Amino acid sequence: MNTYQRIDQWIDQHFDEQVKFLQELVRVPTDTPPGNNTPHAIRTAELLHHMGMHAEQFEIPQTLVESHGLTSITNLIVRRRYGEGRVVALNAHGDVVPPGEGWTHDPYGAEIEDGTLYGRASAVSKCDFSTYTFAVRALEAVAKPSKGSVELHFTYDEEFGGELGPGWLLANGHTRPDLMMAAGFSYQVVTAHNGCLQMEVTVHGRMAHAAIPDSGVDALQAAVVLLNALYAQNTLYKSIHSQVEGITHPYLNVGLIQGGTNTNVIPGKVMFKLDRRMIPEENPADVEAQIREVLANAVRDHNAKRDPQDAVHIDIKRILMANAMKPLAGNQALVDALQKHGGEVFGEPIPALGTPLYTDVRLYVERGIPGVIYGAGPRTVLESHAKRADERIVLEDLRRATKVVARSLSDLLA
C-alpha cells in the first residue's frame, strides 16, 4: 500500500469524527450581519485543541470591527512546522449570510439525510474547516513530512470583503505563506475569479403628505429612473467577454432597497445597494467611474424635466472594491497536484478554470502569494444552495476532497 492509499485509509477511518467536527461548526451561528463571529472562533479553537492543534487567536480591535458594520471578529492561525521549506496556507471563512426563509431543515441543526449534511455554511465554507483540518491530520499521521510547513487560516470577514480576515493577518505580518489554497468545490481547481464593486446610492427628495403629493419630491420615482439606467448596462455588458474559461461577462445587480416612512407619505429618501461583478480584464477604477457617470447622467436627465426647487440629489458611497484574482506563475505546483489527485480520487478530469465569484484568495494574490481555490463541494454553487435555503454538502464529496487535499500536501512538502 503506497502513501496515497494509506492517506485515503486514514481519512476513511476518521471520517465519522470529521463529520461530527463539521456538525459542531455548523451549529454555532455566524450570521453576517450582524457578524458576531468570535464565539465561533473560540469554539473552533476548542475543538482543534482536543485534536492536539493549537490555534493562535487574533482578535480584531472592536472599533475597527464596528467601523466595518460588524460585531466581533477573531481570526485563527494553526501553524504546523515540519522543517525548512515552503509554507502552504489553507484558508476557509466561517462568516455566512443569514439563513433567510424556505428551509426544510434547521439551518443550524447540521442534520444528515441520505448522505447529505444540511445547514448554513455546510458548503460555503465551514465544510473546508473540516476538509483542511483532517487533511493535515492525515498528512501528519501517514506521510510524516520533514520539510516545509502548513498553516490553517480560519477567518471571519469574507462576506464583507475579507479586509478584516486574511487582509488583516497579512497586513499585520502575522503570516506570509509561499502558496495558498482557499475554500472551494471539488470538481474544479479555480485559478481566477471576478472582482466586485459594491456601492450604496442614496436618493434625496422631499417628504410630503400623500394627499398633496405635489408639495414633495418623490425620491422613489427618481430611484426608479436610476435603477432603470443601471440595469440597462447589463445589455451592454453582454458584449464584453472574458478570455478566462468559466467567466463570461460583467454584470450588475441591485440587492437591497430601503426607503419611505409610511404608505401615506411621499418618500423623501431612498437607498439602494448595487453589486457590479468585474471580469479579470477590467480596470476597477474605470468601472467605478463609469457607474458614477451613469448615475450622474440619470439624475441630470430626471431633474431637467422639473423645476430646480424640485430637483433630487444623490450621495454615492463605495462599500467594497474587491479586485479580480489573476493567476500567478507560481501556482502551477498546486494546480498540478490537485488535478492529478482529484482525477484519481473522483475518477474524472478536474479542470482548471475561472469563477464569477469573488473570494479572499485575491488578498493573498495581490501580495504576490500564488493561490488556487479548491475544497469540498458540488460542481456548481446552485447545487450547493449556498446563500439559499437548505444549503448542503454531500458527505462523499467531503470525504474525497479531504483525500485530494491531503495527497496534494504530501506532494508539495515532499
Residue, then its C-alpha position, 0 to 999 in steps of 0.5 A: m500500500n503506497t502513501y496515497q492509499r494509506i492517506d485515503q485509509w486514514i481519512d476513511q477511518h476518521f471520517d465519522e469524527q470529521v463529520k461530527f467536527l463539521q456538525e459542531l461548526v455548523r451549529v454555532p451561528t455566524d450570521t453576517p450581519p450582524g457578524n458576531n463571529t468570535p464565539h465561533a472562533i473560540r469554539t473552533a479553537e476548542l475543538l482543534h485543541h482536543m485534536g492536539m492543534h493549537a490555534e493562535q487567536f487574533e482578535i480584531p480591535q472592536t472599533l475597527v470591527e464596528s467601523h466595518g458594520l460588524t460585531s466581533i471578529t477573531n481570526l485563527i492561525v494553526r501553524r504546523r512546522y515540519g522543517e525548512g521549506r515552503v509554507v502552504a496556507l489553507n484558508a476557509h471563512g466561517d462568516v455566512v449570510p443569514p439563513g433567510e426563509g424556505w428551509t426544510h431543515d434547521p439551518y443550524g441543526a447540521e442534520i444528515e439525510d441520505g448522505t447529505l449534511y444540511g445547514r448554513a455554511s455546510a458548503v460555503s465554507k465551514c465544510d473546508f474547516s473540516t476538509y483542511t483540518f483532517a487533511v493535515r491530520a492525515l498528512e501528519a499521521v501517514a506521510k510524516p513530512s520533514k520539510g516545509s510547513v502548513e498553516l490553517h487560516f480560519t477567518y471571519d470577514e469574507e462576506f464583507g470583503g475579507e479586509l478584516g480576515p486574511g487582509w488583516l493577518l497579512a497586513n499585520g505580518h502575522t503570516r506570509p505563506d509561499l502558496m495558498m489554497a482557499a475554500g472551494f468545490s471539488y470538481q474544479v481547481v479555480t485559478a481566477h475569479n471576478g472582482c466586485l464593486q459594491m456601492e450604496v446610492t442614496v436618493h434625496g427628495r422631499m417628504a410630503h403628505a400623500a394627499i398633496p403629493d405635489s408639495g414633495v419630491d418623490a425620491l422613489q420615482a427618481a430611484v426608479v429612473l436610476l435603477n432603470a439606467l443601471y440595469a440597462q448596462n447589463t445589455l451592454y455588458k453582454s458584449i464584453h467577454s472574458q478570455v478566462e474559461g468559466i467567466t463570461h461577462p460583467y454584470l450588475n445587480v441591485g440587492l437591497i432597497q430601503g426607503g419611505t416612512n409610511t404608505n401615506v407619505i411621499p418618500g423623501k429618501v431612498m437607498f439602494k445597494l448595487d453589486r457590479r461583478m468585474i471580469p479579470e480584464e477590467n480596470p476597477a477604477d474605470v468601472e467605478a467611474q463609469i457607474r458614477e457617470v451613469l448615475a450622474n447622467a440619470v439624475r441630470d436627465h430626471n431633474a431637467k424635466r422639473d423645476p430646480q426647487d424640485a430637483v433630487h440629489i444623490d450621495i454615492k458611497r463605495i462599500l467594497m472594491a474587491n479586485a479580480m484574482k489573476p493567476l500567478a506563475g507560481n501556482q502551477a505546483l498546486v494546480d498540478a497536484l490537485q488535478k492529478h489527485g482529484g482525477e484519481v480520487f473522483g475518477e474524472p478530469i478536474p479542470a482548471l478554470g475561472t469563477p464569477l465569484y469573488t473570494d479572499v484568495r485575491l488578498y493573498v494574490e495581490r501580495g504576490i502569494p500564488g493561490v488556487i481555490y479548491g475544497a469540498g463541494p458540488r460542481t456548481v454553487l446552485e447545487s450547493h444552495a449556498k446563500r439559499a435555503d437548505e444549503r448542503i454538502v454531500l458527505e462523499d464529496l467531503r470525504r474525497a476532497t479531504k483525500v485530494v487535499a491531503r495527497s496534494l500536501s504530501d506532494l508539495l512538502a515532499 
